[in-house]
């Protein structure tokens, strides 16, 4: 009987380790960027597989449903940089944000689907309702879209700092209250990477 219980516990430990490994593969970027974003290869398939191996709670659902539109807006902002930014550093930063947050959106969507929870629809963001959580209003997004050159660089970084600060707060809540191993691992990666990017942007703005 003792041997059987030991094997069951060992099997559970392997399952949890497998979940962490899958999430680290999708969220633990590697490369030479300051935030360590490069190398993200998350897929909804692997997210679904990992979700089946762990329990989730209401905090995990709230984290996923809140972070998806939050990430989508960051990608929308980053999409403006190639044609509007003047600074090479800003263009590089925008690209690494897209490389990190695009795969994370897929992972979060995969988890919600596996849990039988609603995935926020594309374009469902009501910018006018935001201003909290670091989200930009419709007016702020419109102003950014119309800017170019140095003005764009400054506006992009100031807005993205606010945006990242909101994401870090959300991620810290998930780390404290969530239960799904994959979501907690992603939250930890978000805190680490986006805090580093906030520092980088403050340095570029000369605010450090």
N, C-alpha and C positions, 0 to 999 in steps of 0.2 A: 504493500500500500504506500509506504513512504517513497519507494522508488518511482511508483506511478505518479504521485503528486509532484515529485521532483521533475519528472519529464514534462508534466503539464506546465509547471512554472517556467521551465527552460524554453518550452515552445512559445509561451506568451512573450518571453523576453526577446526571442528571435523575431517575432512578429513586430514588436515595437521597434526593434533595431532596424528592421526592414523598412518600416514607415519613415524613420528618421533618415535612412540612407536615401530613399527616394526623394524626400523633400530637399535634402542637402544637394542632391544632384540637380534639382530644379531651381533651388534658391541660392545655394552657396556658390556664387560666382567666383571666378578666378581671373587673373589678368593683371594688367599694370595700372588700372584706373584707381584713383584715390579711394573710390567707394567699393571697389572689388566687384563691380557689376558684370564684367565680361564673362562669357562662358555659360550664361543661363540657358538651359535647354528644357525647361518644363514643358510638359504636354498634358492635355486634358486626360489622356489615357492613363498616364502614370499617376496623375492626381487621383483618378477614380480608383485605381488599384490601391493606392496608399490609404484612401479614405475608408475603404472596406476593412482595413486592419486596425482601426481605432475608433473610440467613442468620441462624440462631439457633444457640446452643450450649447445653450442659448448664446453665450458670449462668442463662441466660435462662429455661429451663424451670423451674428451681428457684425463681427469682424469681416467676414467674407463679403457680406452684402454691402457693407459700407466702403470697404477698400476697393471693390471693383469700379464703381463710378469715380472714386477718388483717383485711382490709377489711370482710368480712361481720360480724365481731364488733364493729368500730367502729360500723357502721351499726346493729347491734342495740342498742348502748349509746346511740347518738344518738336512737333511736326512743323511748327512755324519757323524754327531756328535756321534750317539750311538756306532758306531764301531771304531771311530778314536780318539775321545776326551779322554783326561785323567781326566780333571777336572769335578767333579760332578756338579758344578755350570754351566759350559758350556753346559753340557748335558741337564740340566734342562732348561736353557735359550733357547736352540735349540727346545726343546719340546714345550715350550710356544709360540715360534714364529710360529711353525707349527699349533698349535691349534688356533691361532688368524688369520693367513693369509690364511689358507685353506678355512674357511667359508667366509672370505671377498672376495676371488676369486669367489666363487659361487654367492655371492650377486652382485658383479660387473658384472658378466656375465649375470645374470638374468635381471639387469637393461638394459644392452645393447640390449639384445634380445627384451625386451619390447619396447624399443625406435626404433627398426628396424635398429640398428647400428651393424656393424661387431664386432664379438667377436674374439680377437686374437687367432689364432690356437695354439694348444699344440705344443711345440717344435719349435715355429716360431721365437724364439729369435736369433738375430744375435749378439753374444757376441762381435765380433770384431768391431762392430759399436758403442759399448758402451764405458764406461769410463766416460760418463756424466750421470747425474741422479743417480749416485751411483752404476750403474750396473758394474758387474765384466766382464772382458774380458775372452775369451776362455782360454788364458794362465793362468790367475789368478785362474779360476775354476779348471783347470788341476793341478795347483800347490797345491791347497787346497785338492783336491781328493787324492793326493799322500802323503800328510803329515799325521803324527800321533803323539799321545802323546802331550807333552807340545808344540811342534812346531805347531801342528794342533790347539791347543787352542788359541795360540797367533795369528796365521794367521786368524782363524775364526773370532775372536773378532775384529781385525783390519779391516778386510774386511766388516764385518757386521755393524760396526760403519759407515763406508763410505756409505754402502748400505742404512742404516736407515736415514742418513743425506739427501740422495737423496729423499727418500720417504717423509720425513718431508717437504722438499721444495715443492714437488709436492702437498702435502696435503694443505700446506699454500696457494698455488695458487688456489686450488679448493675452499677453504674457502673464498677467496677474490673475485673470479670471477664466481664461479658456482652458479646455481639457484635451482637445485634439492635438496630438504630438506634432503633426505636420504644420498646423496653423501656428502653433507656438514657436516652432523653428523658423517659419517664415517671418513671424513678427520680430523675432530676435535679429534676423538678417536685415529687416527693414530699419530697425532702430540703428544698427551699426552702419549700414550703407548710407542712409539718408542723413544721419548726423554728420558723417564725414563730408557729404556733399554740401550741407549747410555751412560747414567750416570753409570748404573750398570756395563757395560763392561769396561768403563774407570777406574772404581774403581778396577775391577779385574785385569786390566793391570797395576795398580799402577800409572795411569796418572792423577788422580784427585788432 
